[in-house]
């Protein structure tokens, strides 16, 4: 039986394209939201979930980290997808006639320079780029447009009113591949750990020193406020190199006295950066 891969969004989305490229023999199934795509794996409806975690221009996709903090899923792989945004409208629409543009907040942020050139246009955040394109096609209003991929334009019969409107020509989104099983998809070269630190002087420094003393090469660290506390933070950290779970567990044990919580999300193969 082919593997089933859950992704957030619908046909024509960047998540759909990333899932198809990562699993060319798999069956890729779209879900309306990030939580629903993740829950499909927990419920046994899918073998893997593919969720965006970071964009090279707009930064971390925090809803994914929020899910990983709560759900019993493991990172078993990652993939990267170059992002080329386009402004899409119904046939006959013109750039000058657009009065409303919808897209995912990350896509809006990634096209900020282009959007600043427009006047009299309302920008509306939405759940997904491809869903925005689908809604524009269904409404049939030449004053409405969506920021989405060229695949979405083909999928929903829309015209590209402006191509490659992303601010950065190197715009790339990184995706985690999640599973209920912690077995990496290939030889691991990367790991992700999440933790919160004790409310005491030097706790974060002690945690980072513990990782360094264990010989781990930290390639990324991200923090975000904890929603139910005041000025306390949740951290995620990526490590690169020859990874094995036992080594990570020893490093985490050394850091544990300075943390409220620390958890290994997974060891997994490092994605090749797209050209």
C-alpha positions as CSV (number, residue, x, y, z in Angstrom):
1,X,0.0,0.0,0.0
2,X,1.3,3.5,-0.8
3,X,2.2,5.7,2.1
4,X,-0.3,8.5,3.0
5,X,1.1,11.9,3.7
6,X,-1.1,14.6,5.3
7,X,-0.3,18.2,4.6
8,X,-2.1,21.5,5.5
9,X,-4.0,23.1,2.6
10,X,-5.2,21.9,-0.7
11,X,-4.1,21.1,-4.2
12,X,-1.8,23.8,-5.6
13,X,-0.4,24.8,-2.2
14,X,3.4,24.8,-1.5
15,X,2.8,22.2,1.2
16,X,1.2,19.9,-1.4
17,X,4.1,20.4,-3.8
18,X,6.6,19.8,-1.0
19,X,4.8,16.6,0.0
20,X,4.7,15.3,-3.5
21,X,8.4,16.0,-4.0
22,X,9.3,14.3,-0.7
23,X,7.1,11.3,-1.4
24,X,6.7,10.9,-5.2
25,X,5.1,7.4,-4.7
26,X,2.9,8.5,-1.8
27,X,-0.7,9.6,-1.6
28,X,-0.8,13.2,-0.5
29,X,-4.0,14.3,1.3
30,X,-4.7,17.9,2.2
31,X,-6.3,19.0,5.5
32,X,-7.8,22.5,6.3
33,X,-5.5,23.2,9.3
34,X,-2.1,22.3,10.8
35,X,-3.7,20.5,13.8
36,X,-5.9,18.4,11.5
37,X,-3.0,17.3,9.4
38,X,-1.0,16.3,12.5
39,X,-4.0,14.6,14.0
40,X,-4.4,12.5,10.9
41,X,-1.1,10.7,11.8
42,X,-2.1,10.2,15.4
43,X,-5.5,8.8,14.3
44,X,-3.8,6.4,11.9
45,X,-5.3,8.0,8.8
46,X,-1.8,9.0,7.5
47,X,1.7,7.6,7.8
48,X,3.3,11.0,7.9
49,X,2.4,14.7,8.3
50,X,4.4,17.4,6.5
51,X,4.2,20.8,8.2
52,X,6.1,24.0,7.4
53,X,8.4,25.0,10.2
54,X,10.6,27.9,8.9
55,X,10.8,30.3,6.1
56,X,14.2,31.8,5.0
57,X,12.6,35.3,4.8
58,X,9.7,35.4,7.3
59,X,11.2,33.2,10.0
60,X,9.7,30.4,12.2
61,X,6.2,29.1,11.6
62,X,5.3,29.1,15.3
63,X,2.0,27.1,15.0
64,X,4.0,24.0,14.0
65,X,6.3,24.3,17.1
66,X,3.2,24.8,19.3
67,X,1.8,21.5,18.0
68,X,5.1,19.7,18.5
69,X,5.2,20.9,22.0
70,X,1.8,19.2,22.7
71,X,1.5,16.2,20.4
72,X,3.2,12.7,20.6
73,X,4.8,13.1,17.1
74,X,8.5,12.7,16.1
75,X,10.5,14.5,13.5
76,X,11.8,11.8,11.1
77,X,12.8,14.0,8.2
78,X,12.8,17.5,6.7
79,X,12.6,18.9,3.2
80,X,12.9,22.3,1.6
81,X,10.8,24.0,-1.0
82,X,11.7,27.1,-3.0
83,X,8.8,29.6,-2.8
84,X,7.8,31.6,-5.8
85,X,4.7,33.7,-5.1
86,X,2.4,35.1,-7.7
87,X,-0.6,37.4,-7.6
88,X,-3.6,35.5,-9.1
89,X,-6.9,36.8,-10.3
90,X,-9.8,35.5,-12.3
91,X,-9.6,35.7,-16.2
92,X,-10.1,39.3,-17.2
93,X,-8.9,40.8,-13.9
94,X,-6.2,43.5,-14.1
95,X,-3.6,44.5,-11.5
96,X,-5.0,48.0,-11.4
97,X,-8.5,46.7,-10.6
98,X,-7.6,44.6,-7.6
99,X,-9.1,45.9,-4.3
100,X,-8.7,42.9,-2.1
101,X,-5.8,40.4,-1.7
102,X,-6.0,37.2,0.4
103,X,-3.3,34.8,1.4
104,X,-1.6,33.1,4.4
105,X,0.1,35.6,6.8
106,X,3.5,34.1,6.0
107,X,3.0,34.6,2.2
108,X,1.8,38.2,2.9
109,X,5.0,38.9,4.9
110,X,7.2,37.4,2.2
111,X,5.7,39.8,-0.4
112,X,5.8,42.9,1.7
113,X,7.8,45.1,-0.7
114,X,5.5,44.3,-3.6
115,X,2.4,44.9,-1.5
116,X,3.7,48.3,-0.4
117,X,3.5,49.4,-4.1
118,X,-0.2,48.9,-4.2
119,X,-2.7,51.5,-3.0
120,X,-6.4,51.1,-2.1
121,X,-6.0,47.4,-1.6
122,X,-7.2,45.5,1.5
123,X,-4.9,42.7,2.6
124,X,-6.8,39.7,4.2
125,X,-5.0,36.9,6.1
126,X,-6.3,33.4,5.3
127,X,-5.6,29.8,6.3
128,X,-3.6,28.8,3.2
129,X,-2.3,30.2,-0.1
130,X,-4.1,27.6,-2.3
131,X,-7.3,27.9,-0.4
132,X,-7.2,31.7,-1.1
133,X,-6.7,31.0,-4.8
134,X,-9.6,28.5,-4.8
135,X,-11.9,31.1,-3.0
136,X,-11.0,33.8,-5.6
137,X,-11.9,31.4,-8.4
138,X,-15.2,30.5,-6.8
139,X,-16.2,34.1,-6.1
140,X,-15.4,35.2,-9.7
141,X,-14.9,38.8,-8.7
142,X,-12.2,40.6,-10.8
143,X,-11.5,42.9,-7.8
144,X,-10.3,40.0,-5.7
145,X,-6.9,38.3,-5.9
146,X,-4.8,35.8,-4.0
147,X,-1.1,35.3,-3.4
148,X,-0.3,31.7,-4.3
149,X,1.8,29.4,-6.5
150,X,1.7,29.0,-10.3
151,X,0.4,25.5,-9.6
152,X,-2.6,27.0,-7.8
153,X,-3.2,29.2,-10.9
154,X,-3.4,26.1,-13.1
155,X,-5.4,24.1,-10.5
156,X,-8.1,26.8,-10.2
157,X,-8.1,28.4,-13.7
158,X,-6.7,31.8,-12.6
159,X,-4.4,34.3,-14.4
160,X,-1.1,35.4,-13.0
161,X,-1.4,39.2,-12.7
162,X,2.1,39.6,-11.3
163,X,4.8,36.9,-11.1
164,X,7.6,36.2,-8.6
165,X,6.4,38.9,-6.2
166,X,8.3,37.5,-3.2
167,X,10.7,40.0,-1.7
168,X,13.7,37.6,-1.5
169,X,14.8,35.6,-4.6
170,X,16.1,32.9,-2.3
171,X,12.8,32.5,-0.5
172,X,12.6,28.9,0.8
173,X,10.4,27.1,3.2
174,X,11.6,24.2,5.4
175,X,9.2,21.5,6.3
176,X,9.2,18.8,9.0
177,X,8.2,15.3,8.2
178,X,6.4,13.9,11.3
179,X,5.5,10.4,12.4
180,X,4.3,8.4,15.4
181,X,7.4,6.2,15.0
182,X,10.7,7.8,15.9
183,X,12.7,6.0,13.2
184,X,14.5,8.5,10.9
185,X,13.8,8.2,7.2
186,X,17.5,7.9,6.5
187,X,20.9,8.3,8.3
188,X,20.4,11.2,10.7
189,X,22.5,14.3,10.5
190,X,20.3,16.7,12.4
191,X,18.3,16.8,15.6
192,X,15.7,19.2,17.2
193,X,15.2,19.7,21.0
194,X,12.6,21.8,22.7
195,X,13.0,23.1,26.3
196,X,11.9,25.7,28.8
197,X,14.4,27.1,31.4
198,X,14.2,27.7,35.1
199,X,13.4,31.2,36.2
200,X,16.9,31.9,37.6
201,X,20.0,33.8,36.6
202,X,22.1,32.1,34.0
203,X,19.8,29.2,33.3
204,X,19.8,29.6,29.6
205,X,23.6,30.0,29.5
206,X,23.9,26.8,31.6
207,X,21.7,24.9,29.1
208,X,23.7,26.1,26.1
209,X,27.0,25.4,27.9
210,X,25.8,21.8,28.6
211,X,25.1,21.3,24.9
212,X,28.4,22.7,23.9
213,X,30.3,20.6,26.5
214,X,28.7,17.5,24.9
215,X,30.1,18.4,21.6
216,X,26.9,19.3,19.9
217,X,27.0,21.9,17.1
218,X,23.9,24.1,17.5
219,X,22.8,25.5,14.1
220,X,19.7,27.3,15.2
221,X,17.8,28.4,18.3
222,X,14.4,30.0,18.4
223,X,12.3,31.3,21.3
224,X,8.7,32.3,21.7
225,X,6.6,33.4,24.6
226,X,4.6,30.8,26.5
227,X,0.9,31.7,26.1
228,X,-0.2,30.9,29.6
229,X,2.7,32.7,31.4
230,X,4.1,36.2,31.6
231,X,7.5,36.8,30.0
232,X,8.6,33.2,30.1
233,X,9.8,31.5,26.9
234,X,9.8,28.2,25.1
235,X,13.0,27.4,23.1
236,X,13.7,25.1,20.2
237,X,17.2,24.2,19.1
238,X,18.6,22.4,16.0
239,X,21.9,20.5,16.1
240,X,23.9,19.2,13.1
241,X,26.5,16.5,12.7
242,X,26.7,12.8,13.3
243,X,23.6,12.3,15.4
244,X,22.4,9.4,17.6
245,X,19.6,9.5,20.1
246,X,21.9,8.2,23.0
247,X,24.3,11.2,22.5
248,X,21.4,13.6,22.5
249,X,19.9,12.1,25.6
250,X,23.2,12.4,27.5
251,X,23.5,16.1,26.5
252,X,19.9,16.7,27.5
253,X,20.5,15.0,30.9
254,X,23.4,17.4,31.5
255,X,21.1,20.4,30.7
256,X,18.1,19.0,32.6
257,X,18.8,20.6,36.0
258,X,18.5,24.1,34.5
259,X,15.2,23.4,32.7
260,X,11.6,23.0,33.6
261,X,11.0,20.7,30.6
262,X,13.3,19.4,27.9
263,X,12.3,16.9,25.1
264,X,14.0,15.5,22.0
265,X,11.6,15.9,19.0
266,X,13.7,13.7,16.7
267,X,16.9,12.8,15.0
268,X,16.5,12.9,11.2
269,X,18.4,13.3,7.9
270,X,19.3,16.8,6.9
271,X,17.6,18.2,3.8
272,X,19.7,19.3,0.8
273,X,19.3,23.0,0.2
274,X,17.6,23.7,-3.1
275,X,19.6,25.4,-5.9
